[in-house]
Amino acid sequence: MRADAKKNYSHILAVARDVVTEHGINASMRDIARRAEVGLATLLRHFPTREALFEALLCTNLDALTQRADELETSNSPDEALISWFQEWLVFAQSYRGVVVMMAAAHTNPDSALYASCAAVHSASARLLLRAQAEGTARADMNGDDLFALMTALGWAIDQPSFTSRADHLFRIITSTILTNPSSRAPRK
């Protein structure tokens, strides 16, 4: 990539991050281009679809989350690792309104620009769940798909203004359904 194109790319991403933080996933591509002071064609040359833009925006966050899962697997007890990772994922989900809905749709669509990142998050959560199940600290009757569904359900709920203030409480309720002895294991927020 040429130096000026790389500079445009980085600038567009920085502006897009601000616009998406303000307006969520329905932020206008035209607004992003206008605020980045580039033409819409320039924006679309770098990011031909909204999903491609989100993939670029979220890639760093999602890669950090999957790397964090690897770290937690080796440094924490299985139940603490699972709940800590879930909590970190929730913080991520709260940073971009509407991203959870997009991730839920993308995780089973190999044609989506977000597919690989979502699949990595799904895989990381499934690994942490399996580890906790092997220790007997997580329900044996759930799998990675169930956990991902609970994560996306909570992410969707806290995106709704009426539930935002209850995020911590809802997190504790969901983790109590995952762990076999939640009162002694779930971290308090």
Solvent accessible surface area in square Angstrom, and as a share of the most:
residue,aa,sasa,rsa
1,M,153,0.68
2,R,169,0.62
3,A,87,0.68
4,D,78,0.40
5,A,20,0.16
6,K,122,0.52
7,K,155,0.65
8,N,53,0.27
9,Y,62,0.23
10,S,62,0.40
11,H,82,0.37
12,I,0,0.00
13,L,26,0.13
14,A,53,0.41
15,V,20,0.11
16,A,0,0.00
17,R,89,0.32
18,D,80,0.42
19,V,0,0.00
20,V,0,0.00
21,T,77,0.44
22,E,87,0.39
23,H,92,0.41
24,G,3,0.02
25,I,25,0.13
26,N,125,0.64
27,A,3,0.03
28,S,50,0.32
29,M,25,0.11
30,R,168,0.61
31,D,27,0.14
32,I,1,0.01
33,A,3,0.02
34,R,159,0.58
35,R,83,0.30
36,A,3,0.02
37,E,157,0.70
38,V,28,0.16
39,G,44,0.42
40,L,49,0.24
41,A,69,0.54
42,T,21,0.12
43,L,0,0.00
44,L,70,0.35
45,R,171,0.63
46,H,39,0.18
47,F,4,0.02
48,P,93,0.59
49,T,72,0.42
50,R,84,0.31
51,E,54,0.24
52,A,23,0.18
53,L,0,0.00
54,F,1,0.00
55,E,48,0.22
56,A,19,0.15
57,L,0,0.00
58,L,0,0.00
59,C,43,0.26
60,T,99,0.57
61,N,52,0.27
62,L,2,0.01
63,D,75,0.39
64,A,55,0.43
65,L,12,0.06
66,T,26,0.15
67,Q,111,0.49
68,R,80,0.29
69,A,0,0.00
70,D,74,0.38
71,E,79,0.35
72,L,1,0.00
73,E,40,0.18
74,T,122,0.71
75,S,82,0.53
76,N,46,0.24
77,S,47,0.30
78,P,18,0.11
79,D,6,0.03
80,E,82,0.37
81,A,0,0.00
82,L,0,0.00
83,I,0,0.00
84,S,28,0.18
85,W,1,0.00
86,F,1,0.00
87,Q,34,0.15
88,E,59,0.26
89,W,0,0.00
90,L,1,0.00
91,V,91,0.52
92,F,13,0.05
93,A,1,0.01
94,Q,84,0.37
95,S,52,0.34
96,Y,9,0.03
97,R,116,0.42
98,G,14,0.13
99,V,0,0.00
100,V,2,0.01
101,V,78,0.45
102,M,21,0.09
103,M,0,0.00
104,A,39,0.30
105,A,70,0.54
106,A,1,0.01
107,H,43,0.19
108,T,99,0.58
109,N,63,0.32
110,P,97,0.61
111,D,135,0.70
112,S,10,0.06
113,A,44,0.34
114,L,0,0.00
115,Y,73,0.28
116,A,76,0.59
117,S,9,0.06
118,C,0,0.00
119,A,34,0.26
120,A,41,0.32
121,V,0,0.00
122,H,34,0.15
123,S,51,0.33
124,A,0,0.00
125,S,0,0.00
126,A,21,0.16
127,R,87,0.32
128,L,0,0.00
129,L,1,0.00
130,L,114,0.57
131,R,67,0.24
132,A,0,0.00
133,Q,35,0.15
134,A,92,0.71
135,E,110,0.49
136,G,48,0.46
137,T,14,0.08
138,A,3,0.03
139,R,101,0.37
140,A,97,0.75
141,D,103,0.54
142,M,20,0.09
143,N,82,0.42
144,G,11,0.10
145,D,84,0.44
146,D,59,0.30
147,L,1,0.00
148,F,6,0.02
149,A,57,0.44
150,L,55,0.27
151,M,0,0.00
152,T,17,0.10
153,A,54,0.42
154,L,2,0.01
155,G,1,0.01
156,W,126,0.44
157,A,16,0.13
158,I,9,0.05
159,D,27,0.14
160,Q,50,0.22
161,P,121,0.76
162,S,86,0.55
163,F,81,0.34
164,T,71,0.41
165,S,107,0.69
166,R,115,0.42
167,A,7,0.05
168,D,58,0.30
169,H,72,0.32
170,L,37,0.19
171,F,0,0.00
172,R,59,0.21
173,I,80,0.41
174,I,25,0.13
175,T,0,0.00
176,S,47,0.31
177,T,60,0.35
178,I,0,0.00
179,L,5,0.03
180,T,76,0.44
181,N,70,0.36
182,P,36,0.23
183,S,110,0.71
184,S,77,0.50
185,R,85,0.31
186,A,16,0.12
187,P,45,0.29
188,R,184,0.67
189,K,104,0.44
